[in-house]
Each structure stands twice: as structure tokens, then as C-alpha cells.
Amino acid sequence: MAPPSLNILFLEPFDDGSHRAFRLGLTKWSRHRIGSLTLPGRFWKWRMRGAAAWFADRINAGDFGDTDLLLVTGFLNAADLRGLLAPPLEQVPLVLYMHENQLTYPLSPREEFDFHFGFTNIISALAADQVVFNSHYHRDVFLAAIPGFLNKMPEAVPRRVPGRIAAVSQVLPVGLERQPHGPDDFPVYRGGRCRPEAGPPWPRGRHHRLLWNHRWEFDKHPEEFAAAVMALLDEGLDFEVALLGDEAGNEEVFAPLRKRLGARCVAWGHLPDRGQYEDQLRQADIVVSCADQEYFGIAVAEAVHAGCYPVLPRRQVYPSLYGSRCKGPHFYDSAAGLVELLRALLTGDRCGHVCSLALDMDAFCWSRICGEYDTLLTEVAAAGRVFGPVERSGGAR
């Protein structure tokens, strides 16, 4: 007999990009009844400061008495929310999903570090009944950053915080809104020299096609990709480029490259039509990331699942997601290393077309992963509100 479905209230203060995709995917695929309260994806600092009060007012004034579980994300102060909810809603079990965190997120060149936002993540994790990270890498870097952060406090430092959060944390990847592959969609790379007939055509079209499908913002380092492509063009290599993603007002970062490519720039900017975006994934050969912040990376995972060969910086989450699954050369350590790897793929016989990662990404499809989410949410709701041990200075632990 299947366990009963829950009434879950999803609170998302930054409903855009990967946050919105996660909410819509979970709502679509879950067997639970998930209602949502959201705010538009802008003014992220003010969302962390004030969204809890905004949501609490609406929950307290609404008909939410049959809510079995609250699901919130990292731009919401979960402790503030619980303190502002009227009884008995403040006792409803709460799950915090961490897409990113403000302890290790890189600073914009125009910003100074603000301790408030990192501390909000820590307090939210302490207030939650369960904390879910989108990758093991993310959980590890977050927990490792906490001691150094808290040691900046002059006194009254909360104790054993990383261990307390680790004890109520799990890892579940962000789901992909894609259908799993059939068993023969892509051949498995088994090592040795590749043969042209070993898999789908390489390249897929008349020319190799590089894909950029990330936000055009500082943390994704689009200027590094532009410089690498320019260097390859200077060598006389012939290939196409699809420049996709949210421009974020930074069109100038790719404008010189677009002019240099001319007709070889086959796509530009955000594609609001999902079908057009999927077409670009199917036509590309190599997806490139230059990110200085990535805790999971939906854009790369979608492209890899569509059959693109990933070229990725070793400094982020990517080795933990892809490194053990494929023996091909996917990672680079420097700007020169990026150019070298791309050159080898564009001119040699590295045979990205027989990379096995596309099939491996099936595990991240919502139809495969959502059952794990449903089980977790059921278990947290069944356990009820969990109060951790009180930390007493000089007393029993």
C-alpha cells in the first residue's frame, strides 16, 4: 500500500532560473500535493532579509492549516519564518533545499563580503528539520567554511555547528526535465582508440559546434570562454558557436566574439521557447563551462544528457559529478588548458561522440530522481518537528 500523499507548501523567494526549474519539476513529478508561494527572482539580498516576514504574513492570513510540511530554499531565512508563523504552523516540519550558499559564493567585483547573508544560511540550516544539498561537493564546502566564518565572531559563538547541520543533511541532485534515454541511444566508451563508426556522427553537423548555455554573469566567467574561442579562431580552426543563456544585461561580453564569428554564431542569448533550446542542445557537440561557482550545474547536465561532450573547469563540482563516470579528457586547470583541450577535440580523434556520460545523466531525470524526494519528504513529515540538543556553555552536551 502506497504511503499517503502530503500537503506541502513550497516557499520560493527567488523564483527564477534553476530555482524555478526545480520548483516546477518537483511539483510536476511528485506524488505529493505541492502548493507554492513565490516572489520574482530579483533583489536577492532583500529576499534574504525580508521574504520570511512577507511569507509569514500570507500564511498566517491564509488557509494553510492542513499543511504537512514546509519546503523552502536558501534565499529564505527559515529561523525568521518559524518565529513569525502563528501556532500551530510554526511546528510544521521544515525542509531547507540549498541551491547555493553565501559562505562560498564568489563576490562580484562591485561588492564587499556581507557576513549577514552567510549567517542567514547557517541559522536557516540550524532551524530546519532537514537540509538538502544539491551535491556532495556543495555540502562539503559549506560545512568546511562554517568554522572559519564563525571564528570571526568576538564571543558567544554557537558550538558544533557543522556537526549539527551534517546530522540533519542529505544530498539530492536537482532534477532534469528530460526523458531518460533508451539503452542504445549512445554507445559506451570502453577505452582505446576511437573508431569513426563507433557512435553517432562527430561532429553532428557539417562543423563542430561549441555550446555556451550559462548566465552571462561574472561567476560564470564568459570572458574566459570568449578568449578561448578567439584563440582558436586565430589558429584558423573552423567551427560554429551557440551563445545561449540569460544575457543579464552583459551583451557586451560576447559582442566582439559574435562579430568575429559572423554566420558561425548560430544562436544568441536566451531562448524563451523550450523546444528551440532543446534543438540547440541536440545540434551541439561540445558544451563548455568556465564557472567560478557551480554546486550542481543544470545547464551542463542538460547538455550532457543531450549528448554534448563536456569541457569543464576542475575547480568546481564537476569532477565529483562526472569524473568517475567517464575516462575521457573533460577537465582543464587554466585558460591555456581550456584552449588545448578544445583544440584537441576539434582537430583530433578524441571522439566525444562515444562518451558514456549522456546515459549516466539519466539518473538525474525527474522521472528517476523524484521518488527519492518523495521518500525524504514523507520521512521528515512522519518524524514531526525535531528539536536538536540545546548547547549549554560549560554544562552537559
PEUR-V334368 format. One record per residue. RES is the residue in one small letter. NEAR is the number of other ideal C-beta (glycine too) atoms within 12 Angstrom. D_FIRST is the distance of its C-alpha to the first C-alpha in whole Angstrom. Layout:
RES,NEAR,D_FIRST  RES,NEAR,D_FIRST
This chain:
m,3,0  a,10,4  p,16,6  p,15,9  s,17,12  l,32,15  n,24,19  i,37,21  l,39,25  f,40,26  l,46,30  e,37,32  p,42,36  f,31,37  d,29,35  d,27,37  g,30,37  s,37,34  h,37,33  r,27,32  a,30,31  f,43,28  r,39,27  l,25,27  g,30,25  l,37,22  t,28,22  k,19,22  w,26,20  s,34,17  r,21,14  h,33,15  r,21,18  i,33,21  g,27,25  s,29,28  l,31,31  t,29,34  l,30,37  p,18,39  g,25,40  r,17,43  f,17,45  w,31,43  k,19,45  w,20,45  r,34,41  m,37,41  r,21,43  g,23,42  a,38,39  a,36,37  a,23,40  w,27,39  f,37,35  a,32,36  d,18,38  r,25,36  i,30,33  n,21,35  a,14,36  g,18,33  d,13,30  f,29,27  g,16,26  d,16,23  t,31,23  d,32,20  l,41,22  l,45,25  l,44,25  v,51,29  t,49,31  g,44,34  f,44,37  l,47,36  n,40,37  a,42,34  a,26,36  d,29,38  l,41,35  r,34,34  g,18,37  l,25,38  l,34,34  a,20,35  p,13,33  p,17,30  l,31,29  e,25,31  q,19,28  v,35,25  p,37,24  l,46,26  v,45,25  l,43,28  y,47,29  m,44,32  h,42,33  e,39,37  n,40,39  q,35,42  l,37,43  t,32,44  y,32,44  p,23,47  l,18,50  s,19,51  p,12,55  r,7,56  e,15,54  e,10,54  f,17,51  d,19,50  f,19,48  h,19,47  f,30,44  g,30,43  f,30,43  t,37,41  n,42,38  i,37,38  i,34,38  s,42,35  a,44,33  l,37,34  a,36,33  a,41,30  d,37,26  q,41,26  v,43,28  v,40,27  f,38,30  n,41,30  s,34,32  h,24,33  y,32,36  h,39,36  r,32,34  d,22,37  v,29,40  f,40,39  l,34,38  a,19,42  a,26,43  i,35,43  p,21,45  g,19,48  f,30,47  l,27,47  n,14,50  k,16,52  m,18,51  p,7,55  e,9,53  a,9,50  v,19,48  p,26,44  r,22,43  r,21,41  v,33,39  p,28,38  g,20,36  r,28,35  i,38,33  a,24,32  a,20,30  v,33,28  s,31,28  q,30,26  v,30,27  l,35,25  p,39,27  v,45,28  g,39,26  l,38,28  e,31,28  r,34,29  q,17,27  p,23,27  h,27,30  g,10,30  p,11,31  d,11,35  d,22,35  f,31,37  p,25,39  v,23,38  y,29,41  r,17,42  g,14,46  g,12,49  r,13,51  c,24,50  r,15,51  p,14,51  e,12,49  a,23,46  g,26,44  p,26,44  p,19,47  w,31,49  p,28,50  r,27,47  g,20,50  r,14,54  h,24,54  h,38,52  r,41,50  l,48,49  l,45,46  w,47,46  n,42,43  h,43,43  r,32,45  w,33,48  e,27,49  f,25,50  d,30,47  k,37,47  h,31,50  p,39,51  e,26,55  e,34,54  f,40,52  a,36,55  a,26,58  a,39,56  v,42,56  m,25,60  a,23,61  l,34,59  l,28,61  d,13,64  e,17,64  g,11,64  l,26,61  d,19,59  f,32,56  e,32,54  v,43,52  a,43,49  l,40,49  l,41,46  g,38,44  d,27,45  e,24,49  a,24,49  g,13,52  n,24,53  e,22,54  e,16,58  v,29,56  f,34,55  a,20,58  p,19,61  l,32,58  r,28,58  k,18,61  r,21,62  l,30,59  g,12,60  a,13,59  r,27,57  c,28,55  v,28,52  a,30,50  w,25,50  g,28,48  h,25,45  l,22,44  p,10,42  d,12,40  r,16,37  g,11,38  q,19,42  y,30,40  e,23,38  d,21,41  q,37,43  l,35,41  r,26,41  q,32,45  a,41,45  d,40,46  i,49,46  v,48,44  v,52,46  s,46,45  c,43,48  a,38,45  d,25,47  q,32,43  e,41,40  y,39,37  f,42,34  g,44,36  i,40,34  a,40,38  v,44,38  a,45,35  e,39,35  a,44,38  v,46,37  h,39,34  a,39,36  g,38,39  c,45,41  y,45,43  p,49,42  v,46,46  l,42,45  p,34,46  r,25,46  r,26,46  q,36,42  v,37,39  y,35,39  p,24,40  s,28,37  l,36,35  y,41,37  g,21,39  s,14,37  r,26,36  c,32,39  k,21,43  g,33,45  p,29,47  h,39,45  f,28,46  y,31,50  d,17,51  s,17,54  a,22,56  a,15,58  g,23,55  l,36,53  v,30,56  e,24,56  l,33,53  l,43,53  r,29,56  a,25,55  l,38,52  l,35,54  t,19,57  g,19,56  d,18,53  r,29,50  c,32,48  g,46,45  h,33,44  v,32,43  c,41,41  s,33,37  l,40,36  a,43,35  l,29,32  d,28,31  m,41,30  d,29,28  a,27,25  f,38,26  c,28,25  w,35,23  s,22,21  r,25,21  i,33,21  c,30,19  g,23,15  e,24,17  y,41,18  d,30,15  t,22,14  l,33,18  l,40,17  t,26,14  e,23,16  v,33,19  a,31,18  a,19,16  a,19,20  g,17,22  r,25,25  v,24,27  f,15,30  g,24,32  p,16,35  v,14,38  e,18,41  r,11,44  s,12,48  g,7,49  g,9,47  a,8,44  r,13,41
